[in-house]
Amino acid sequence: MKTYLDCIPCFFRQALAAARMSSADEMIHRRVLNSVALMIPDLALDATPPEIAQQVYRINYEITGNNDPYLEAKRCANKSAMSLYTRMKDMVDDSNETLETACKLAIAGNAIDLGAQAGYGSMYSIIEDSLGYQPDQEHYRKFKECVGQASLILYLADNAGEIVFDRILIEQLLQIKKLKIVFVVREKPIINDATLDDALQVGLNKVATIISNGSDAPATILSQCSSDMLSYFRAADLIISKGQGNYESLSDRPGNIFFLFKVKCPVVARDSGYDLDSPVLISSTALKNFKNENTFFDRLQAGGIT
């Protein structure tokens, strides 16, 4: 997904939020915003939003000297989510369609995002919200079918705290059949995205092989990923891409990818075809078909096709 002009105010909002998390000095906040402003004239709109955001957060780290301002927020999110782990497991076990319920929880967990939004409320409310989610049944059936045919699943993580919800889904996948699941985190801290430390804090090493992607981008930028990560990306029978950032960086990439996330901004809503705040479970193939049809009708309405 390319960057749109609508994304620019969000970059400033994120820069200010990160600056305030890093320092109490308003002069430093001003320096961060001024430096981000200098980027705008040369902004490459053909880059994905996470690639631009990566530059924004690097500016913040360089000026404030704090390379992990969300460290305490991540620890708190992990701890809070783990306190509800047993409750979520019971929800899945007591449901009629256990895999679907686990998917709903994983999608709901994507609300724990301090980049696209300023806060996420309580863990209890996130779990309660999942009960009302209804994934597109056609996409869900295809997802279930792909799981049944897979032997290697690559699971691209997003945020701390959210990864506890991911663990619930991974454990349910392992109930279905024998699988190798590789769980991919960020190489270095970026916003509240999950790193190796976060994954270990919530016990994901008990259910999956954990690797880092080799990058500090708030997404999966394949050109920045390690050779180890890319080998798994090519070899995986199924790729589960969690979160809006991973959607933004991979929505135009080929492969057997299923995107699971919550729509948090109007730009992604327009690009994906889902309403703001909607839960999403969609395959890369279905997404490509939607985009092709959307492009066709947009051009038709504009008089570009006769």
C-alpha positions as CSV (number, residue, x, y, z in Angstrom):
1,M,0.0,0.0,0.0
2,K,1.4,3.4,-0.9
3,T,1.5,6.5,1.3
4,Y,-1.3,9.0,0.8
5,L,-1.3,12.7,1.7
6,D,-3.9,11.8,4.3
7,C,-1.1,9.9,6.1
8,I,1.0,13.0,6.7
9,P,-1.0,14.4,9.7
10,C,-0.8,10.9,11.3
11,F,3.0,11.0,11.0
12,F,3.0,14.3,13.0
13,R,0.6,12.9,15.6
14,Q,2.8,9.8,16.1
15,A,6.0,11.9,16.2
16,L,4.5,14.1,19.0
17,A,3.2,11.1,20.9
18,A,6.6,9.4,20.8
19,A,8.4,12.6,21.7
20,R,6.2,13.0,24.8
21,M,6.8,9.4,25.8
22,S,10.5,10.0,25.5
23,S,10.9,13.3,27.2
24,A,9.0,15.9,29.3
25,D,10.9,18.7,27.6
26,E,8.6,20.6,25.2
27,M,11.6,22.1,23.4
28,I,12.6,18.6,22.5
29,H,9.1,17.9,21.3
30,R,9.3,21.0,19.1
31,R,12.7,19.8,17.7
32,V,11.2,16.4,16.8
33,L,8.3,18.0,15.0
34,N,10.5,20.4,13.1
35,S,12.7,17.6,12.0
36,V,9.8,15.6,10.8
37,A,8.5,18.7,8.9
38,L,11.7,18.8,7.0
39,M,11.0,15.4,5.6
40,I,7.7,16.4,4.0
41,P,8.9,18.1,0.8
42,D,10.9,15.0,-0.2
43,L,8.4,12.5,1.0
44,A,8.2,9.5,-1.3
45,L,4.5,8.7,-1.6
46,D,5.3,5.4,-3.4
47,A,6.8,4.1,-0.2
48,T,4.6,2.3,2.3
49,P,3.4,4.2,5.4
50,P,5.5,2.0,7.7
51,E,8.6,3.0,5.8
52,I,7.9,6.6,6.4
53,A,7.0,6.0,10.0
54,Q,10.3,4.2,10.5
55,Q,12.1,7.4,9.5
56,V,9.8,9.4,11.9
57,Y,10.6,7.2,14.9
58,R,14.3,7.2,14.1
59,I,14.3,11.0,14.2
60,N,12.6,10.8,17.6
61,Y,15.2,8.4,18.9
62,E,18.1,10.5,17.6
63,I,16.9,13.7,19.2
64,T,15.6,12.3,22.5
65,G,18.2,9.6,23.0
66,N,15.5,7.2,24.0
67,N,15.4,4.2,21.7
68,D,12.5,2.4,23.5
69,P,10.0,5.0,24.9
70,Y,7.2,2.4,25.0
71,L,9.1,-0.2,27.0
72,E,7.0,0.1,30.1
73,A,3.8,0.2,28.1
74,K,4.7,-3.0,26.4
75,R,5.5,-4.7,29.6
76,C,2.2,-3.6,31.1
77,A,0.3,-4.8,28.0
78,N,2.0,-8.2,28.1
79,K,1.3,-8.6,31.8
80,S,-2.4,-7.5,31.5
81,A,-3.0,-9.8,28.6
82,M,-1.4,-12.8,30.3
83,S,-3.6,-12.2,33.3
84,L,-6.5,-13.0,31.0
85,Y,-4.9,-15.9,29.2
86,T,-6.9,-18.6,31.0
87,R,-10.1,-16.7,30.4
88,M,-9.4,-16.5,26.7
89,K,-8.5,-20.2,26.6
90,D,-11.8,-21.1,28.2
91,M,-13.7,-18.9,25.7
92,V,-12.1,-20.9,22.9
93,D,-12.6,-24.3,24.4
94,D,-16.3,-23.5,25.3
95,S,-17.2,-22.3,21.8
96,N,-18.8,-24.3,19.0
97,E,-16.2,-23.2,16.4
98,T,-12.9,-23.1,18.3
99,L,-10.7,-21.9,15.5
100,E,-13.0,-19.1,14.5
101,T,-13.2,-17.9,18.1
102,A,-9.4,-18.0,18.3
103,C,-9.3,-15.9,15.1
104,K,-11.8,-13.4,16.6
105,L,-9.6,-13.0,19.7
106,A,-6.4,-12.6,17.6
107,I,-8.1,-9.9,15.5
108,A,-9.5,-8.2,18.6
109,G,-6.0,-8.1,20.1
110,N,-4.9,-5.9,17.3
111,A,-6.6,-3.0,19.1
112,I,-3.5,-2.9,21.3
113,D,-1.8,-0.4,19.0
114,L,-0.1,2.8,20.1
115,G,1.0,3.9,16.7
116,A,-2.3,4.1,14.7
117,Q,-4.1,5.2,17.8
118,A,-3.4,6.9,21.1
119,G,-4.8,4.2,23.4
120,Y,-6.8,1.0,23.4
121,G,-8.9,0.9,26.6
122,S,-9.0,-2.2,28.8
123,M,-8.1,-5.8,28.0
124,Y,-11.5,-6.8,29.2
125,S,-13.2,-4.6,26.7
126,I,-11.0,-6.0,23.9
127,I,-12.1,-9.5,24.8
128,E,-15.7,-8.5,25.0
129,D,-15.5,-6.8,21.6
130,S,-14.3,-10.0,20.0
131,L,-17.6,-11.7,20.8
132,G,-19.3,-9.4,18.4
133,Y,-16.9,-10.0,15.6
134,Q,-18.1,-11.9,12.5
135,P,-15.3,-12.7,10.0
136,D,-16.4,-13.0,6.4
137,Q,-17.3,-16.7,6.3
138,E,-16.0,-17.3,2.8
139,H,-12.6,-15.9,3.8
140,Y,-12.7,-17.9,7.0
141,R,-13.5,-21.2,5.3
142,K,-10.6,-20.6,2.9
143,F,-8.3,-19.8,5.9
144,K,-9.4,-23.0,7.6
145,E,-8.8,-25.0,4.4
146,C,-5.3,-23.5,4.0
147,V,-4.5,-24.4,7.6
148,G,-5.5,-28.0,6.9
149,Q,-3.2,-28.2,4.0
150,A,-0.2,-26.5,5.6
151,S,2.9,-27.9,7.3
152,L,4.8,-24.7,7.8
153,I,3.1,-21.5,8.9
154,L,4.9,-18.1,9.2
155,Y,3.1,-15.9,11.7
156,L,4.1,-12.2,11.4
157,A,3.5,-10.5,14.8
158,D,2.5,-7.0,15.5
159,N,2.2,-5.5,19.0
160,A,3.2,-6.4,22.6
161,G,0.1,-7.6,24.5
162,E,-1.5,-8.5,21.3
163,I,0.9,-11.4,21.0
164,V,-0.9,-13.1,23.9
165,F,-4.0,-13.2,21.7
166,D,-1.8,-14.6,19.0
167,R,-0.6,-17.3,21.3
168,I,-4.2,-18.4,21.8
169,L,-4.6,-18.7,18.0
170,I,-1.3,-20.6,17.6
171,E,-2.3,-23.1,20.3
172,Q,-5.6,-23.7,18.5
173,L,-3.8,-24.2,15.2
174,L,-1.6,-26.8,16.8
175,Q,-4.7,-28.6,18.1
176,I,-5.8,-29.1,14.5
177,K,-2.7,-30.8,13.2
178,K,1.0,-31.2,13.6
179,L,2.5,-27.9,12.4
180,K,5.8,-26.0,12.4
181,I,5.0,-22.4,13.3
182,V,7.6,-19.6,13.0
183,F,6.7,-16.5,14.9
184,V,8.3,-13.3,13.6
185,V,9.0,-10.2,15.8
186,R,10.8,-6.9,15.2
187,E,14.6,-6.8,15.4
188,K,14.6,-3.6,17.5
189,P,12.1,-1.6,19.5
190,I,9.7,0.5,17.5
191,I,6.5,1.9,19.0
192,N,4.8,-0.9,21.0
193,D,5.6,-3.6,18.4
194,A,6.7,-6.9,19.8
195,T,10.4,-7.9,20.0
196,L,12.1,-11.1,21.1
197,D,11.9,-10.1,24.8
198,D,8.1,-9.6,24.5
199,A,7.6,-12.9,22.9
200,L,9.6,-14.7,25.6
201,Q,7.7,-12.8,28.3
202,V,4.4,-14.3,27.2
203,G,5.8,-17.8,26.6
204,L,5.5,-18.0,22.8
205,N,8.7,-20.0,22.7
206,K,6.6,-22.9,24.2
207,V,4.4,-23.0,21.0
208,A,6.5,-21.6,18.2
209,T,10.0,-21.0,16.8
210,I,10.7,-17.3,17.4
211,I,12.8,-15.2,15.0
212,S,13.3,-11.5,14.4
213,N,12.7,-10.1,11.0
214,G,16.0,-8.1,11.0
215,S,14.3,-4.7,10.8
216,D,13.1,-1.9,13.1
217,A,10.3,-0.9,10.8
218,P,6.7,-1.1,12.3
219,A,5.8,-3.6,9.7
220,T,7.4,-6.3,7.5
221,I,9.5,-4.5,4.9
222,L,10.9,-7.5,2.9
223,S,13.8,-5.5,1.5
224,Q,15.0,-4.9,5.1
225,C,14.4,-8.5,6.3
226,S,17.1,-11.0,7.2
227,S,17.9,-13.9,5.0
228,D,16.6,-16.2,7.6
229,M,13.2,-14.5,7.7
230,L,13.1,-14.4,3.9
231,S,13.8,-18.1,3.6
232,Y,10.8,-18.8,5.8
233,F,8.7,-16.3,3.9
234,R,9.4,-18.2,0.6
235,A,9.0,-21.7,2.2
236,A,5.8,-21.1,4.2
237,D,2.7,-22.8,3.1
238,L,0.6,-20.2,4.8
239,I,1.5,-16.7,6.1
240,I,-0.6,-15.1,8.8
241,S,0.0,-11.3,8.8
242,K,-1.2,-9.6,11.9
243,G,-1.9,-5.9,12.2
244,Q,-2.4,-2.9,10.1
245,G,1.3,-2.1,9.7
246,N,1.9,-5.6,8.2
247,Y,-1.1,-5.1,6.0
248,E,0.3,-1.8,4.7
249,S,3.6,-3.3,3.9
250,L,2.4,-6.6,2.4
251,S,-1.0,-6.0,0.8
252,D,0.5,-5.7,-2.7
253,R,2.8,-8.7,-2.3
254,P,2.1,-12.1,-3.8
255,G,1.9,-15.2,-1.7
256,N,-0.6,-17.2,0.4
257,I,-1.0,-14.5,3.0
258,F,-4.0,-14.0,5.3
259,F,-4.3,-10.6,6.9
260,L,-5.9,-10.4,10.3
261,F,-6.3,-6.9,11.8
262,K,-8.6,-4.2,12.9
263,V,-9.1,-1.2,10.6
264,K,-7.9,1.9,12.4
265,C,-7.7,4.7,9.9
266,P,-9.8,5.9,6.9
267,V,-6.9,5.4,4.4
268,V,-6.7,1.7,5.2
269,A,-10.5,1.4,5.2
270,R,-10.5,2.8,1.6
271,D,-7.6,0.6,0.5
272,S,-9.0,-2.6,2.0
273,G,-12.7,-2.0,1.3
274,Y,-13.6,-2.5,5.0
275,D,-15.3,0.1,7.2
276,L,-13.4,1.9,10.0
277,D,-13.1,-0.2,13.1
278,S,-14.0,-3.4,11.2
279,P,-12.4,-6.7,12.0
280,V,-10.6,-8.1,9.0
281,L,-9.7,-11.7,7.9
282,I,-8.9,-11.7,4.2
283,S,-6.6,-13.5,1.9
284,S,-4.1,-11.8,-0.3
285,T,-5.9,-13.3,-3.4
286,A,-9.3,-11.9,-2.4
287,L,-7.7,-8.6,-1.6
288,K,-6.0,-8.5,-5.0
289,N,-9.3,-9.2,-6.7
290,F,-11.0,-6.5,-4.8
291,K,-8.3,-3.9,-5.7
292,N,-8.4,-4.9,-9.3
293,E,-12.2,-4.5,-9.5
294,N,-12.0,-1.2,-7.5
295,T,-9.4,0.2,-9.8
296,F,-11.4,-0.8,-12.9
297,F,-14.6,0.9,-11.6
298,D,-12.7,3.9,-10.5
299,R,-11.3,4.3,-13.9
300,L,-14.6,3.6,-15.5
301,Q,-16.3,6.4,-13.5
302,A,-13.5,8.7,-14.3
303,G,-14.0,8.1,-18.0
304,G,-10.7,6.3,-18.5
305,I,-12.3,3.2,-19.9
306,T,-14.7,3.1,-23.0
